[in-house]
């Protein structure tokens, strides 16, 4: 075998058409061996054979070598010789085969064997030198060449976006229009049958739950469960191999790229839910799979006074060391790779507050955000923060830099509370559905900074949200101690399935209320996969370990579910058709508060038909309100520069359980309104209602009225 010195960059395994360069960082290492893994012969008792290559070249703590003729598909790993001194933060052990942190593909999965750990199960203080070769995962050399054809990123503007949070397997596993061999895979997401659903629904971006290579937790596997959600990353460059239908020795990369290409052809962006805050190696009792064995103290935040233990702000056992230049390089290299090589359009950062922790506090100007801001590639894609972690001061909704958008947890909580009929939520509700200017305007951001959602993967589905007062997580095997503690009453205490027709109607109506509110709010809406179909998890609000029918979307739809799908398609397309629902700027207010139009760009009304007064907002028992959205006062230039003028809308919302009479505003707002939708079905679509007339809303219902666009004369 020929061995050349190679190059220290790029890190990872890089195939150039004639051979492969290998480069790996370790400051603490004394020796590093590159291990080539091949299948053993059928006569061997072993499953694989290993060829070790000494990496003698090192520059700037990067060990490197080049092997002429080595081809894509070759599996490999590293063995690192160096100090094993947990009290000093060092955990090198050459008996543990290590994944390449920059591996573009990973073959296999860990099996939980004791050899994966650096201690004895029976005596945790004793070092374990058993070899992990046959029980761990292998890095794979990949072919970087792919025919992208005419692929171009859709470049959807934020204000035109509707995001669809989805799980690769959960969305596709039971879809009848997909061939069985591609269900649960990237190919399933990119299949025409799935894309047709997304296009007909009107979503512009699919936000995939973690697809970076992740690890199955041993304690879950032992209980017959699995890490379904995937927030347990071990490979920040590798598409998760279990979602590939074509193979796991590099084929997963090609399949992922083909999925992206197909989605782009349909005008749909791809956003990845990424987990850069921790790794699957866990705390000091976790396995040694990659980073821990390469250079533990360089990759992880350790407790200053006790470096045998890990500083954890994620609740998962460890946190990456965000003040380390090598960790920051790893993350930035990973992000750029997924944009430039894999053509993805953005990222949602899990527990993003942890990424801001250089030392202890959450610092919005930390090195990570500085790097993002100046990066010519990453700064140009969609960046969405989950703006919290479990550390002190970790709840940072509204606290991220101007380039970022955020999952707006306050929107979720307030909209839920309003439609439950909770007291003292009216003013907060108005702020949330009008773009949350109180959270974002101070930092120079616009309504698009708010990613609005009512449900997400973590919690109840939309149907379960309105059907269960308590969680039902018994299948998780944690004695019901996991997940949200309670859901509060939506329906007078009647839970789950029932033959009570009125309760069923109320649940269906509440689903429509929440979906319509989400789509008609300013900001960027995010729909959880299957909510448009009335998906249920049977009251389980923490399906992280349920890779089965509990979590998968059931595509065998009832008539009620088909009606909800039709309704969701209607409101999504109504949003797309009318810029008044997706403004690029915050509202200026009514005319007597500086609005451009004599009527203002927004106005709020009590059910009596008069403008809301300050005292009305303070009334804790008020559960009904109307809002006028003036399409003639958008005053925003289109891409071609002309002023946008839209239809105007009046939204009537009644969150009380009793009917409410709404007197429509005077004729200055509209002489005649046309009914667009009524979530209770009392008012007929296309029906006309005159100014100052009374429209009666059923309890827990929402009505949308429309007035054609008109040019106003400004004072």
C-alpha positions in Angstrom: 0.0 0.0 0.0 1.4 3.4 -1.0 1.2 6.0 1.7 1.7 9.7 1.0 1.9 12.6 3.5 -1.3 14.2 2.3 -2.8 17.6 3.4 -4.1 18.8 6.8 -7.2 20.4 5.1 -9.9 19.8 4.4 -10.6 17.6 7.5 -12.2 14.3 7.0 -11.8 11.9 4.1 -11.6 13.6 0.7 -11.8 11.6 -2.5 -10.2 13.5 -5.5 -10.8 10.9 -8.2 -7.5 9.1 -7.8 -7.2 8.6 -4.1 -8.3 9.7 -0.7 -6.8 12.2 1.8 -7.5 11.7 5.5 -7.2 14.4 8.1 -8.3 14.5 11.7 -7.8 16.9 14.6 -6.4 15.9 18.0 -4.2 18.1 20.1 -3.8 15.6 22.9 -2.9 12.6 20.7 0.6 11.0 20.9 -0.1 8.7 18.0 -3.0 8.3 15.5 -3.8 5.2 13.4 -6.0 5.2 10.4 -8.0 2.0 10.3 -9.3 0.6 7.1 -12.3 -1.7 7.6 -13.2 -4.5 5.1 -15.6 -7.4 5.2 -14.1 -10.6 6.5 -14.2 -13.8 4.5 -17.1 -16.2 5.0 -14.7 -18.6 6.8 -13.6 -16.0 9.4 -15.2 -15.9 12.8 -15.0 -12.1 12.6 -17.4 -9.9 10.7 -14.7 -7.4 9.6 -10.9 -7.2 9.1 -8.9 -4.1 9.9 -5.8 -2.7 8.3 -4.0 -0.1 10.4 -2.0 2.8 8.8 0.2 5.0 11.0 -0.5 8.7 10.5 2.9 10.2 10.9 2.3 13.7 9.5 0.8 16.3 11.8 0.4 20.1 11.3 -1.4 22.3 13.7 -2.6 19.3 15.6 -4.2 17.9 12.5 -3.0 14.3 11.6 -3.1 13.5 7.9 -2.2 11.0 5.2 -3.1 10.3 1.6 -3.7 6.8 0.1 -3.5 6.6 -3.7 -6.1 4.4 -5.3 -8.4 4.3 -2.3 -12.0 4.5 -3.5 -15.4 5.6 -2.3 -17.2 3.0 -0.3 -14.2 2.2 1.9 -15.0 2.1 5.6 -12.5 3.5 8.1 -12.0 4.8 11.6 -9.3 6.1 13.9 -7.4 4.8 17.0 -5.9 7.5 19.2 -3.0 6.8 21.5 -2.7 9.4 24.3 -3.4 10.1 28.0 -6.2 8.4 29.8 -6.7 10.6 32.8 -10.4 11.4 33.4 -9.6 13.7 36.4 -7.6 15.9 34.0 -10.3 15.6 31.3 -8.4 13.2 29.0 -10.0 9.9 27.8 -7.8 8.5 25.0 -8.0 4.7 24.5 -6.6 3.1 21.4 -8.8 0.1 22.0 -11.8 2.1 20.9 -12.3 2.5 17.1 -13.4 6.1 16.6 -15.7 7.7 14.0 -14.3 10.5 12.0 -16.1 13.8 13.1 -16.0 14.9 9.5 -17.3 11.6 8.0 -19.7 12.2 5.1 -21.4 8.8 5.6 -21.6 6.2 8.4 -22.2 2.5 8.1 -23.8 0.5 10.8 -25.1 1.3 14.3 -23.7 0.7 17.8 -25.0 -2.4 19.6 -24.6 -1.4 23.2 -21.7 -3.8 23.9 -19.6 -3.1 27.0 -16.5 -2.7 24.7 -17.9 0.6 23.6 -17.3 2.1 27.0 -14.0 3.0 28.7 -15.1 1.5 32.0 -16.3 -1.8 33.3 -20.0 -2.0 33.9 -19.4 -4.0 37.1 -16.7 -1.6 38.3 -17.0 1.9 36.8 -13.7 3.0 38.3 -11.8 0.3 36.3 -10.6 1.1 32.8 -12.0 -1.1 30.0 -9.6 -2.0 27.3 -11.9 -4.4 25.3 -11.8 -3.7 21.6 -14.9 -2.0 20.1 -14.1 -2.8 16.5 -17.0 -5.2 15.9 -19.6 -3.3 17.9 -19.3 0.3 16.7 -20.1 2.3 13.6 -17.7 2.9 10.7 -17.0 6.1 8.7 -17.3 5.8 4.9 -15.4 7.5 2.1 -18.0 9.0 -0.3 -18.0 10.0 -3.9 -18.5 13.8 -3.9 -19.7 14.0 -7.5 -23.4 14.2 -8.2 -25.4 15.4 -11.2 -27.4 18.3 -9.9 -28.7 19.2 -13.3 -30.3 22.6 -13.3 -30.9 22.6 -9.5 -31.3 26.1 -8.0 -32.4 27.0 -4.5 -36.0 28.3 -4.5 -34.9 31.3 -2.4 -38.4 31.8 -0.8 -38.7 35.0 1.0 -39.5 34.5 4.7 -42.8 36.4 4.5 -43.9 34.1 1.7 -42.9 30.9 3.6 -45.1 28.2 5.1 -42.9 25.7 7.0 -43.9 22.1 7.4 -42.0 20.3 10.3 -41.7 16.6 9.3 -40.0 13.4 10.3 -38.5 11.4 7.3 -39.8 8.1 8.5 -42.9 9.2 10.3 -44.3 11.1 7.3 -43.7 8.4 4.7 -43.8 5.0 6.4 -47.5 4.2 5.7 -48.2 6.4 2.7 -50.2 4.2 0.2 -48.9 6.1 -2.8 -45.2 5.2 -2.0 -43.6 1.9 -3.1 -42.8 -0.1 0.0 -39.1 -0.1 -0.6 -38.9 3.7 -0.3 -41.2 4.2 2.7 -39.4 5.7 5.6 -36.6 7.1 3.5 -35.2 10.2 1.8 -36.4 8.7 -1.5 -39.9 8.6 0.1 -39.8 12.3 0.9 -38.7 13.0 -2.7 -41.3 10.7 -4.3 -43.9 12.5 -6.5 -46.7 11.2 -4.3 -45.3 12.9 -1.3 -44.3 16.1 -3.2 -47.9 16.3 -4.6 -49.2 16.4 -1.0 -46.8 19.1 0.0 -47.6 21.2 -3.1 -51.4 20.8 -2.8 -51.1 21.8 0.9 -49.2 24.9 -0.1 -46.1 24.6 2.1 -43.0 26.2 0.8 -40.4 24.6 3.0 -40.1 21.2 4.7 -38.2 21.3 8.0 -36.8 17.8 8.5 -36.3 16.6 12.1 -32.7 15.5 12.7 -31.1 13.7 9.7 -27.5 14.0 10.9 -26.2 10.5 11.8 -27.5 9.7 15.3 -27.0 6.9 17.8 -29.6 4.5 19.2 -29.6 4.8 23.0 -28.8 1.5 24.7 -31.3 2.0 27.5 -34.1 2.5 24.9 -33.2 -0.5 22.8 -33.1 -2.7 25.9 -36.8 -1.7 26.5 -37.8 -2.4 22.9 -37.9 1.3 22.0 -35.6 3.5 20.0 -34.5 7.1 19.5 -37.1 8.0 17.0 -36.7 11.8 17.0 -32.9 11.6 16.4 -31.7 14.3 18.8 -28.6 12.3 19.5 -26.1 13.3 16.9 -22.7 11.6 16.4 -22.0 12.7 12.7 -22.5 16.3 11.8 -21.7 15.7 8.1 -23.4 12.4 7.5 -27.1 11.8 6.5 -28.6 9.3 8.9 -28.1 5.9 7.3 -31.3 4.3 8.5 -33.3 6.7 6.3 -31.6 5.4 3.1 -33.4 2.9 1.0 -30.5 2.3 -1.4 -27.6 1.4 0.9 -25.3 2.8 3.7 -21.9 2.8 2.2 -22.2 6.2 0.6 -25.5 5.6 -1.1 -27.3 7.7 1.6 -25.5 10.8 0.4 -26.7 10.3 -3.2 -30.3 9.6 -2.1 -30.4 12.7 0.1 -29.2 14.8 -2.7 -31.8 13.4 -5.1 -34.5 14.2 -2.5 -33.3 17.8 -2.3 -33.2 18.1 -6.1 -36.8 16.8 -6.4 -38.1 19.1 -3.7 -36.4 22.1 -5.3 -38.0 21.2 -8.6 -41.3 21.6 -6.9 -40.3 25.0 -5.4 -40.0 23.5 -1.9 -37.0 24.5 0.3 -35.3 22.0 2.6 -34.5 23.1 6.2 -32.6 20.8 8.6 -33.2 20.6 12.3 -29.6 20.4 13.6 -28.2 19.5 17.0 -24.8 21.2 17.4 -25.3 21.7 21.2 -24.3 18.2 22.3 -23.3 14.7 21.0 -24.5 11.1 21.5 -21.5 10.3 23.7 -23.4 11.6 26.8 -21.8 12.2 30.2 -18.9 10.3 31.8 -20.9 7.1 31.8 -21.5 7.3 28.0 -19.8 5.4 25.2 -16.5 6.4 23.5 -17.4 6.7 19.9 -15.6 9.7 18.4 -15.0 13.1 20.1 -14.3 11.7 23.6 -11.6 9.4 22.4 -10.1 12.0 19.9 -9.7 14.9 22.3 -12.2 15.0 25.1 -11.1 18.3 26.7 -11.0 20.1 23.3 -14.6 19.1 22.3 -16.6 19.2 25.5 -17.4 21.6 28.3 -16.0 20.1 31.4 -16.8 21.1 35.0 -13.9 23.4 35.9 -13.5 22.1 39.4 -14.0 18.4 38.4 -12.9 17.7 34.9 -14.0 14.1 35.1 -17.6 15.4 34.7 -19.4 17.3 32.0 -21.0 20.7 32.1 -24.5 20.1 30.8 -27.0 22.8 29.7 -28.9 20.5 27.3 -30.2 17.8 29.6 -28.5 15.2 27.5 -25.2 14.7 29.4 -22.8 17.0 27.7 -22.4 20.3 25.9 -19.9 21.1 23.1 -17.3 23.6 24.1 -18.4 26.7 22.1 -15.3 28.7 23.0 -13.0 26.1 21.3 -11.9 27.2 17.9 -11.9 23.6 16.7 -15.5 23.1 17.8 -16.5 26.3 16.1 -14.6 25.2 13.0 -16.4 21.8 13.0 -19.8 23.5 13.2 -19.1 26.1 10.5 -17.6 23.5 8.2 -20.6 21.3 8.7 -23.1 24.1 8.0 -21.2 25.2 4.8 -21.1 21.5 3.7 -24.8 21.1 3.9 -25.4 24.3 2.0 -22.7 24.0 -0.7 -22.6 20.2 -1.2 -26.0 19.0 -0.2 -27.9 22.2 -1.3 -30.1 22.6 1.7 -31.8 26.0 2.3 -31.6 26.6 6.0 -31.3 25.3 9.5 -33.3 25.1 12.7 -30.9 25.0 15.6 -31.9 22.8 18.5 -31.5 24.4 22.0 -29.8 27.3 20.3 -29.1 29.1 23.6 -26.4 26.5 24.3 -24.6 27.6 21.2 -24.3 31.1 22.7 -22.7 30.0 25.9 -19.0 30.7 25.6 -18.6 30.6 29.4 -21.7 30.5 31.6 -24.1 33.2 30.5 -26.0 33.3 27.3 -24.3 35.9 25.2 -26.0 37.1 22.0 -22.6 38.3 20.7 -20.8 35.1 21.3 -18.2 33.8 18.8 -20.7 31.5 17.2 -23.0 34.3 16.2 -20.1 36.4 15.0 -19.0 33.6 12.8 -22.4 33.1 11.4 -22.9 36.8 10.7 -19.7 37.2 8.6 -19.8 33.8 6.8 -20.6 34.4 3.1 -22.4 31.1 2.8 -24.2 30.4 6.0 -25.4 34.0 6.5 -27.4 33.8 3.3 -29.7 30.8 4.3 -32.6 30.6 6.7 -31.4 30.5 10.3 -34.0 29.5 12.9 -33.3 29.3 16.6 -35.0 27.2 19.2 -34.3 30.1 21.7 -33.9 28.2 24.9 -31.9 25.5 26.8 -32.1 24.1 30.3 -29.3 26.2 31.8 -29.7 29.4 33.8 -31.1 32.3 31.7 -31.6 29.9 28.8 -35.1 31.2 27.8 -34.1 33.8 25.2 -37.2 34.3 23.0 -36.7 37.7 21.4 -33.0 37.8 22.4 -31.2 36.5 19.2 -29.3 38.7 16.8 -31.0 40.4 13.8 -30.0 37.8 11.2 -32.0 35.1 13.1 -35.6 34.0 13.3 -36.9 32.2 16.3 -39.4 29.6 17.3 -41.9 31.8 19.2 -42.8 29.8 22.3 -44.9 32.8 23.5 -47.0 32.6 20.4 -47.7 28.9 21.0 -48.7 29.4 24.6 -50.8 32.5 24.1 -52.8 31.2 21.1 -53.5 28.0 22.9 -54.6 29.9 26.0 -56.9 32.1 24.0 -58.8 29.3 22.3 -59.1 27.5 25.6 -60.9 30.5 26.9 -58.3 31.4 29.5 -58.7 34.7 31.2 -56.4 37.8 30.8 -55.0 36.7 27.4 -56.7 39.1 25.0 -54.0 41.8 24.8 -51.2 39.2 24.6 -53.1 37.3 21.9 -53.4 40.5 19.9 -49.7 41.1 20.1 -48.8 37.6 19.1 -51.1 37.4 16.0 -49.9 40.8 14.8 -46.3 39.8 14.7 -44.9 40.1 18.2 -43.4 43.5 17.8 -42.7 43.7 21.5 -40.2 40.8 21.1 -38.5 41.7 17.8 -38.9 45.3 16.8 -36.3 46.6 19.4 -33.5 44.7 17.6 -34.4 46.0 14.2 -36.2 42.8 13.1 -39.4 42.4 11.3 -42.5 40.1 11.8 -40.6 37.4 9.9 -38.4 37.0 13.0 -41.3 35.1 14.6 -41.7 31.5 13.6 -45.3 30.9 14.7 -46.5 27.5 15.7 -49.2 25.9 17.8 -47.8 22.4 17.8 -44.4 20.9 17.1 -42.8 17.4 17.4 -42.3 18.0 21.1 -45.8 17.9 22.6 -49.3 17.0 21.6 -50.4 16.9 17.9 -53.1 19.4 17.0 -55.9 16.8 17.3 -54.6 15.5 20.6 -54.1 19.0 21.9 -57.9 19.6 21.7 -58.8 16.0 22.7 -56.8 15.3 25.9 -56.5 17.1 29.2 -53.7 14.9 30.4 -50.8 13.2 28.7 -50.9 9.4 28.0 -47.3 8.4 27.8 -47.4 4.9 29.4 -45.9 3.3 26.2 -42.7 5.3 26.9 -42.0 3.2 30.0 -41.2 6.1 32.2 -44.2 5.9 34.5 -45.8 8.9 32.9 -43.1 11.2 34.3 -42.0 12.4 30.9 -43.5 15.1 28.7 -45.6 18.1 29.6 -47.4 17.7 32.9 -50.9 18.6 31.7 -52.8 20.2 28.9 -55.6 22.0 30.8 -59.2 21.6 29.7 -60.3 22.1 26.2 -63.6 20.2 26.3 -65.0 20.0 29.8 -62.9 17.0 30.8 -64.0 14.6 28.1 -60.9 12.9 26.8 -59.9 10.8 23.8 -62.3 9.1 21.6 -66.0 9.6 22.3 -69.4 9.0 20.6 -70.6 12.4 21.8 -71.3 14.2 18.5 -71.2 17.7 20.0 -67.8 17.0 21.6 -66.5 15.7 18.3 -67.7 18.8 16.5 -66.1 21.0 19.1 -62.8 19.3 18.7 -62.9 19.6 14.9 -63.8 23.3 15.2 -61.0 23.9 17.6 -58.5 22.3 15.2 -59.8 24.7 12.5 -59.7 27.7 14.9 -56.0 27.0 15.7 -55.0 26.3 12.1 -56.7 29.4 10.8 -55.2 31.6 13.5 -51.8 30.2 12.7 -52.1 30.9 9.0 -53.7 34.4 9.4 -51.1 35.6 11.9 -48.2 37.9 10.9 -44.9 36.1 11.0 -43.9 32.7 9.5 -46.3 29.8 10.2 -45.0 26.3 10.9 -47.3 23.3 10.6 -46.5 20.0 12.3 -46.7 17.1 9.8 -50.0 15.3 10.0 -51.9 18.2 11.8 -53.6 18.9 8.5 -54.9 15.3 8.6 -56.0 15.2 12.2 -53.1 12.9 13.2 -53.3 11.5 16.7 -50.7 9.9 19.0 -53.4 8.6 21.3 -52.5 11.4 23.9 -48.8 10.6 23.9 -47.1 14.1 24.0 -43.6 12.8 24.0 -43.2 10.3 21.2 -39.4 10.6 21.1 -39.0 6.8 21.5 -42.0 5.6 19.5 -40.8 4.5 16.1 -44.1 2.8 15.4 -47.8 3.5 14.6 -48.0 5.8 17.6 -45.9 8.4 15.9 -46.2 7.6 12.2 -48.7 9.5 10.1 -51.7 7.3 9.3 -52.8 8.1 5.8 -56.0 6.1 6.1 -58.3 9.1 6.4 -61.8 9.4 7.7 -64.2 11.9 6.1 -63.6 14.3 9.0 -59.9 14.2 8.4 -60.4 14.8 4.7 -62.4 17.9 5.6 -59.7 19.2 7.8 -57.1 18.7 5.0 -59.4 20.6 2.6 -59.8 23.4 5.2 -56.1 23.6 5.8 -55.4 23.8 2.1 -58.0 26.6 1.9 -56.4 28.8 4.6 -52.8 28.2 3.4 -53.7 29.3 -0.1 -55.7 32.2 1.2 -52.5 33.3 3.0 -50.5 32.9 -0.2 -53.1 34.9 -2.2 -53.2 37.9 0.1 -50.2 39.9 1.2 -52.2 41.4 4.0 -51.7 38.2 6.0 -47.9 38.1 5.4 -46.7 41.7 5.8 -43.0 42.4 5.7 -43.3 45.2 8.3 -45.0 45.7 11.6 -48.4 47.5 11.7 -48.3 51.2 12.3 -51.7 51.2 14.0 -55.0 53.0 13.5 -55.2 56.4 11.9 -55.2 58.2 15.2 -51.9 56.5 16.0 -50.0 57.5 12.9 -51.2 55.0 10.3 -50.8 55.8 6.6 -54.4 55.2 5.7 -57.4 57.1 7.1 -58.5 53.8 8.4 -55.1 52.7 9.6 -53.5 49.5 8.6 -55.0 47.6 11.5 -57.9 48.2 13.9 -59.3 46.2 16.8 -63.0 46.0 17.7 -65.1 44.8 20.6 -68.1 42.7 19.7 -70.2 45.9 20.0 -68.6 47.3 16.9 -66.7 50.0 18.7 -62.9 50.3 18.7 -61.2 48.5 21.6 -60.4 50.9 24.4 -57.6 50.5 26.9 -60.0 49.2 29.5 -61.2 46.5 27.1 -57.7 45.0 26.8 -57.5 44.8 30.6 -60.8 43.0 31.1 -59.7 39.5 32.2 -63.0 37.9 31.1 -63.0 39.2 27.5 -62.8 36.3 25.1 -64.0 37.8 21.9 -62.4 40.3 19.6 -62.4 41.4 15.9 -59.5 42.7 13.9 -59.5 44.7 10.7 -56.6 44.2 8.3 -56.4 46.9 5.7 -55.1 45.7 2.4 -55.1 49.2 1.0 -52.5 50.3 3.6 -49.8 47.7 3.1 -47.6 50.3 1.4 -44.9 47.9 0.7 -43.2 47.7 -2.8 -43.5 44.5 -4.7 -40.3 43.0 -6.3 -41.1 45.2 -9.3 -41.4 48.3 -7.2 -45.1 49.1 -7.4 -47.2 49.6 -4.3 -49.0 46.5 -3.1 -52.8 46.9 -2.6 -54.7 43.9 -1.4 -58.3 43.0 -0.3 -59.1 43.9 3.3 -60.3 41.4 5.9 -62.2 41.4 9.1 -61.5 38.5 11.5 -64.1 37.8 14.1 -62.9 35.5 16.9 -65.0 34.1 19.8 -63.1 31.9 22.3 -65.9 31.7 24.8 -68.2 28.7 24.9 -71.3 30.8 24.4 -72.5 32.4 21.1 -71.4 36.1 20.7 -73.1 38.8 18.5 -70.6 40.9 16.6 -71.8 44.2 15.2 -69.7 44.9 12.1 -67.9 48.3 11.9 -69.4 51.2 10.2 -69.4 51.7 6.4 -66.0 53.4 6.4 -64.5 50.0 6.7 -66.8 48.3 4.2 -70.4 48.8 3.1 -70.7 45.1 2.5 -68.5 42.2 3.7 -68.4 38.7 2.0 -68.0 35.6 4.1 -64.8 33.7 3.3 -65.0 31.0 6.0 -66.7 30.2 9.3 -65.1 27.5 11.4 -68.5 26.6 12.8 -70.2 26.5 9.5 -73.0 28.9 10.6 -72.2 31.5 8.0 -72.1 30.4 4.4 -69.1 31.1 2.2 -70.0 33.8 -0.3 -72.8 35.2 1.9 -72.9 39.0 2.2 -73.2 40.9 5.5 -73.7 44.7 5.5 -71.9 47.2 7.8 -73.5 47.7 11.2 -75.3 44.4 10.9 -74.9 41.7 13.5 -73.0 38.5 12.8 -73.6 35.8 15.4 -70.6 33.6 16.1 -71.1 30.2 17.6 -69.1 29.5 20.8 -65.4 28.7 20.0 -65.4 29.8 16.4 -63.7 32.1 13.9 -65.2 34.0 11.0 -63.2 35.7 8.1 -64.9 38.4 6.1 -63.5 40.0 3.0 -63.7 43.4 1.2 -62.3 43.8 -2.3 -59.3 46.0 -2.7 -59.9 49.8 -3.1 -57.6 52.7 -3.6 -58.0 55.1 -0.7 -57.5 58.8 -0.7 -54.9 59.8 1.9 -55.3 62.9 4.0 
